Amino acid sequence: MKCVLTVKGMMCPHCEAHCRQALEKVDGVVSAQADHKACTVTVECSKDVPESQLQAAVKSAGYEYCGRK
């Protein structure tokens, strides 16, 4: 299952990698593709992952979670 998150604060490819790595540590997240220009992260999950866990991962990486698209 895939979902698209809106994430503010990513400014460059390094930020994309930092956010991606944080999300990929969440249990159930298979992959994450960040796009700093669009302020989005496309997350692929192997199971239902609570939105609160995705939000916490984004926040812990230093970015602003703005919900799912």
C-alpha positions in Angstrom: 0.0 0.0 0.0 1.3 3.5 -0.9 0.5 6.9 0.6 1.8 10.4 -0.1 2.7 12.6 2.8 3.1 16.3 2.7 6.4 17.3 4.4 7.6 20.9 4.7 11.2 21.9 5.4 13.1 19.8 3.0 15.5 22.0 1.0 17.8 19.7 -1.0 18.6 16.1 -1.9 20.4 15.7 1.5 17.1 16.6 3.3 15.3 14.1 1.1 17.7 11.4 2.2 17.4 12.3 5.8 13.6 12.2 5.8 13.6 8.9 3.7 16.0 7.2 6.2 13.8 8.2 9.2 10.7 6.9 7.6 12.3 3.6 6.4 13.1 2.9 10.1 9.4 2.7 10.9 8.2 -0.9 11.2 6.1 -1.7 8.1 7.6 0.9 5.8 9.2 -0.8 2.8 10.5 2.3 1.0 10.1 6.1 0.9 10.8 8.5 -2.0 11.1 12.1 -1.0 10.8 15.1 -3.3 11.9 18.4 -1.7 10.6 20.5 -4.6 7.0 19.1 -4.3 7.2 18.8 -0.5 6.1 15.2 -0.7 7.2 11.8 0.4 5.7 8.7 -1.2 5.7 5.9 1.3 5.2 2.2 0.5 4.2 0.0 3.4 3.9 -3.8 3.8 1.2 -3.4 6.4 -1.1 -0.7 7.8 1.2 1.8 9.6 -0.5 4.3 12.0 -0.2 7.8 10.7 1.1 8.9 14.1 4.2 6.7 13.6 4.9 8.3 10.2 4.3 11.8 11.7 6.7 11.0 14.6 9.4 9.8 12.1 9.2 13.0 10.1 9.2 15.2 13.2 12.2 13.3 14.6 14.1 14.0 11.4 13.5 17.7 11.9 10.8 18.3 9.3 7.1 19.4 9.5 4.5 16.7 8.8 1.5 18.3 7.1 -0.7 15.2 6.6 -1.5 12.8 3.8 -2.5 13.8 0.3 
